[in-house]
């Protein structure tokens, strides 16, 4: 079910919208806000990370006949050349901070952009060239806050998520045990451990893969909701037996436990 849903989600992503794994960033260039097409260009990526301080970027490949002076606190990474279309493939910036240099040989003009931070997911960029030689560079920040939330959550790693989930759901299970008083209490907690061992890795990996492949919040949230519902059903099934919970109680517990653990997980980024 997970694989089928993933393929269906990715199939809805158009080839020119949303970053894909292994695909280069896309850059749209304009001239004072107007579309710029059909002109030859050379595009250089300059490393402006802290490790590049004290260096000078000069003698860019493809910029030999340009008038761009050396750029302080930068290092040249790579250059790409071609003809400007609706969007061009920009080399992947192998630095947390970078800027772009552009050479338009037909116009005999060279441009240097502002310094920006790279992003692991959002790779749709815009560059507005100005006649004075400056250039403004920015990326499409659509849904960035939600995507950054998922990235921050992912950095806490799956082990942390598993421990938090198991702790929260065990507390909820303890409340149910105190009220229902089943005969096999130890078996219930073992079943809780088994259920989370089965469901959490799938929920985690499916959601993160969807976010990376689609680069969009919509499919990611749909996948997350689908996986959470599936986890509720699976964990309720695991806890259903004569010595554990009847189906109705198991489903009620699973719903409340997953809601509690999901809420706790959303608080993790706020705590660190």
C-alpha positions as CSV (number, residue, x, y, z in Angstrom):
1,X,0.0,0.0,0.0
2,X,2.8,2.4,0.8
3,X,4.6,1.8,-2.5
4,X,1.5,2.1,-4.5
5,X,0.5,5.3,-2.8
6,X,4.0,6.8,-3.2
7,X,4.0,6.1,-6.9
8,X,0.6,7.7,-7.3
9,X,1.7,10.8,-5.4
10,X,4.9,11.2,-7.4
11,X,3.1,10.7,-10.7
12,X,1.1,13.9,-10.0
13,X,4.3,16.1,-9.9
14,X,5.0,17.8,-13.2
15,X,8.6,17.5,-14.6
16,X,9.1,21.3,-14.4
17,X,7.7,21.8,-10.9
18,X,9.2,20.7,-7.6
19,X,12.8,19.4,-7.0
20,X,13.5,15.8,-7.6
21,X,16.2,13.5,-6.2
22,X,19.3,13.9,-8.3
23,X,17.9,16.7,-10.5
24,X,19.8,20.0,-10.7
25,X,18.3,23.2,-9.3
26,X,16.2,25.3,-11.8
27,X,17.0,28.9,-12.3
28,X,14.8,31.5,-14.0
29,X,16.6,34.7,-15.1
30,X,15.0,38.0,-15.8
31,X,16.2,41.5,-16.9
32,X,14.8,44.2,-14.7
33,X,11.8,41.9,-14.1
34,X,11.3,41.0,-17.7
35,X,11.8,37.5,-19.2
36,X,15.3,36.9,-20.6
37,X,15.4,34.2,-23.3
38,X,17.5,33.2,-26.3
39,X,20.8,34.7,-25.1
40,X,24.1,33.0,-24.5
41,X,25.2,32.9,-20.9
42,X,27.9,31.6,-18.5
43,X,26.8,31.0,-14.9
44,X,29.4,30.5,-12.1
45,X,28.6,29.4,-8.6
46,X,30.8,31.0,-5.9
47,X,31.2,29.4,-2.4
48,X,30.7,32.0,0.3
49,X,30.6,29.7,3.3
50,X,32.7,30.6,6.4
51,X,35.5,28.3,5.1
52,X,35.9,30.6,2.1
53,X,36.7,33.7,4.1
54,X,40.0,35.2,3.2
55,X,39.9,33.7,-0.3
56,X,39.4,35.5,-3.6
57,X,37.4,34.0,-6.5
58,X,39.0,34.9,-9.8
59,X,39.8,33.4,-13.2
60,X,36.4,31.8,-13.6
61,X,36.1,29.2,-16.4
62,X,33.9,30.7,-19.1
63,X,34.4,34.3,-17.8
64,X,37.8,34.8,-19.4
65,X,36.6,37.8,-21.6
66,X,34.4,39.3,-18.9
67,X,35.1,42.3,-16.8
68,X,34.2,40.7,-13.5
69,X,36.9,41.6,-10.9
70,X,38.0,39.1,-8.2
71,X,35.4,38.6,-5.5
72,X,36.6,38.6,-1.9
73,X,35.6,35.9,0.6
74,X,34.5,33.6,-2.1
75,X,35.8,30.5,-4.0
76,X,34.8,29.5,-7.5
77,X,33.0,26.1,-7.5
78,X,31.8,25.5,-11.1
79,X,30.5,27.1,-14.2
80,X,27.8,26.1,-16.7
81,X,27.2,27.6,-20.1
82,X,24.3,27.6,-22.6
83,X,21.4,29.6,-24.0
84,X,18.8,31.0,-21.7
85,X,15.4,29.4,-22.0
86,X,12.4,29.6,-19.7
87,X,14.6,28.1,-17.0
88,X,18.2,26.8,-16.9
89,X,19.8,24.0,-14.9
90,X,21.9,25.6,-12.2
91,X,24.9,23.6,-10.8
92,X,24.2,22.2,-7.4
93,X,25.8,24.6,-4.8
94,X,28.1,22.5,-2.7
95,X,28.2,25.1,0.0
96,X,25.7,26.3,2.7
97,X,26.1,29.9,1.4
98,X,26.8,30.9,-2.2
99,X,26.3,33.6,-4.8
100,X,26.1,33.6,-8.6
101,X,28.1,35.4,-11.3
102,X,26.6,35.7,-14.7
103,X,28.3,36.6,-18.0
104,X,26.2,37.6,-21.1
105,X,28.7,37.7,-23.9
106,X,26.2,39.2,-26.5
107,X,25.6,42.2,-24.2
108,X,29.2,42.3,-22.9
109,X,27.9,42.5,-19.4
110,X,28.7,40.7,-16.2
111,X,26.6,40.4,-13.0
112,X,27.2,39.4,-9.4
113,X,24.3,38.4,-7.2
114,X,23.8,38.7,-3.5
115,X,24.8,36.0,-1.0
116,X,22.1,33.4,-0.2
117,X,21.7,30.3,1.9
118,X,21.3,27.0,0.1
119,X,18.3,24.7,0.9
120,X,18.2,20.9,0.9
121,X,14.8,20.7,-0.7
122,X,13.7,24.0,-2.3
123,X,15.7,24.2,-5.5
124,X,13.7,26.6,-7.6
125,X,15.6,29.8,-7.9
126,X,15.0,33.3,-9.5
127,X,17.7,35.7,-10.6
128,X,16.9,39.3,-11.6
129,X,19.7,41.0,-13.5
130,X,20.0,44.7,-13.4
131,X,21.7,47.0,-15.9
132,X,24.1,48.3,-13.3
133,X,25.7,44.9,-12.9
134,X,24.0,43.8,-9.7
135,X,21.6,40.9,-9.5
136,X,19.1,39.7,-6.9
137,X,18.9,36.0,-6.2
138,X,16.2,34.3,-4.2
139,X,14.5,30.9,-4.1
140,X,10.8,29.9,-4.3
141,X,9.9,29.9,-0.6
142,X,6.4,28.3,-1.1
143,X,5.7,26.1,2.0
144,X,9.2,26.6,3.3
145,X,8.1,26.9,6.9
146,X,6.4,23.5,6.8
147,X,9.2,21.8,4.9
148,X,11.8,23.2,7.3
149,X,9.7,21.8,10.2
150,X,9.9,18.3,8.7
151,X,13.6,18.7,8.0
152,X,14.2,19.8,11.6
153,X,12.1,16.9,12.9
154,X,14.1,14.5,10.7
155,X,17.4,15.7,12.2
156,X,16.3,14.4,15.5
157,X,16.5,10.9,13.9
158,X,14.3,7.9,14.0
159,X,15.6,6.6,17.3
160,X,14.5,9.7,19.2
161,X,11.1,9.5,17.5
162,X,10.8,5.8,18.4
163,X,11.6,6.4,22.1
164,X,9.2,9.4,22.4
165,X,6.4,7.4,20.6
166,X,6.9,4.4,22.8
167,X,7.0,6.4,26.0
168,X,3.9,8.4,25.2
169,X,1.9,5.5,23.9
170,X,2.9,3.4,26.9
171,X,1.5,6.1,29.2
172,X,-1.8,6.1,27.3
173,X,-1.8,2.3,27.5
174,X,-1.2,2.4,31.3
175,X,-4.3,4.6,31.6
176,X,-6.4,2.1,29.6
177,X,-5.0,-0.8,31.6
178,X,-6.0,0.9,34.9
179,X,-9.6,1.4,33.7
180,X,-10.1,-1.8,31.6
181,X,-8.1,-4.2,33.9
182,X,-7.2,-6.8,31.2
183,X,-5.8,-10.2,32.3
184,X,-2.5,-10.0,30.4
185,X,-1.0,-6.6,31.2
186,X,2.6,-7.6,30.3
187,X,1.5,-9.0,27.0
188,X,-0.2,-5.6,26.2
189,X,3.0,-3.7,26.6
190,X,4.8,-6.2,24.5
191,X,2.2,-5.8,21.8
192,X,2.5,-2.0,22.1
193,X,6.3,-2.4,21.5
194,X,5.6,-4.7,18.5
195,X,3.1,-2.4,17.0
196,X,5.3,0.6,17.1
197,X,8.3,-1.4,15.8
198,X,6.1,-2.3,12.7
199,X,4.5,1.1,12.1
200,X,6.9,3.9,13.0
201,X,9.7,3.1,10.5
202,X,7.1,3.0,7.7
203,X,5.4,6.3,8.7
204,X,8.8,8.0,9.1
205,X,10.4,6.8,5.9
206,X,7.3,7.2,3.7
207,X,6.7,10.8,4.9
208,X,10.3,11.8,4.4
209,X,10.7,10.2,1.0
210,X,7.5,11.9,-0.2
211,X,8.8,15.2,1.0
212,X,12.1,14.8,-0.8
213,X,10.7,13.4,-4.0
214,X,7.8,15.8,-4.4
215,X,9.3,18.9,-2.7
216,X,5.8,20.0,-1.9
217,X,3.8,20.1,1.3
218,X,0.5,18.8,-0.2
219,X,1.7,15.3,-1.1
220,X,3.7,15.1,2.1
221,X,0.8,15.9,4.4
222,X,-1.4,13.5,2.4
223,X,1.2,10.7,2.9
224,X,1.6,11.6,6.6
225,X,-2.2,11.4,7.1
226,X,-2.5,8.1,5.2
227,X,0.4,6.6,7.2
228,X,-1.0,7.7,10.5
229,X,-4.4,6.2,9.8
230,X,-2.7,3.0,8.7
231,X,-0.7,3.0,11.9
232,X,-3.9,3.3,14.0
233,X,-5.5,0.3,12.2
234,X,-2.3,-1.8,12.4
235,X,-1.7,-1.1,16.1
236,X,-5.4,-1.7,16.9
237,X,-5.1,-5.1,15.2
238,X,-2.0,-6.0,17.1
239,X,-3.7,-5.2,20.4
240,X,-6.9,-7.1,19.6
241,X,-7.3,-10.5,21.4
242,X,-9.2,-12.2,24.2
243,X,-6.3,-11.6,26.6
244,X,-5.7,-8.0,25.4
245,X,-8.4,-5.6,24.2
246,X,-11.6,-6.2,22.3
247,X,-11.6,-4.5,18.9
248,X,-13.6,-1.4,19.9
249,X,-11.3,-0.7,22.9
250,X,-8.2,-1.5,20.9
251,X,-9.2,1.0,18.2
252,X,-10.0,3.6,20.8
253,X,-6.7,3.1,22.5
254,X,-4.8,3.2,19.2
255,X,-6.5,6.4,18.0
256,X,-5.8,8.2,21.3
257,X,-2.2,6.9,21.6
258,X,-1.3,7.9,18.1
259,X,-2.8,11.3,18.5
260,X,-0.8,11.8,21.7
261,X,2.5,10.6,20.2
262,X,1.9,12.7,17.1
263,X,1.3,15.8,19.2
264,X,4.4,15.0,21.2
265,X,6.4,14.6,18.0
266,X,5.3,18.0,16.8
267,X,6.7,19.5,19.9
268,X,10.2,18.0,19.4
269,X,11.5,20.8,17.1
270,X,10.3,23.4,19.6
271,X,12.4,21.8,22.3
272,X,15.6,21.7,20.4
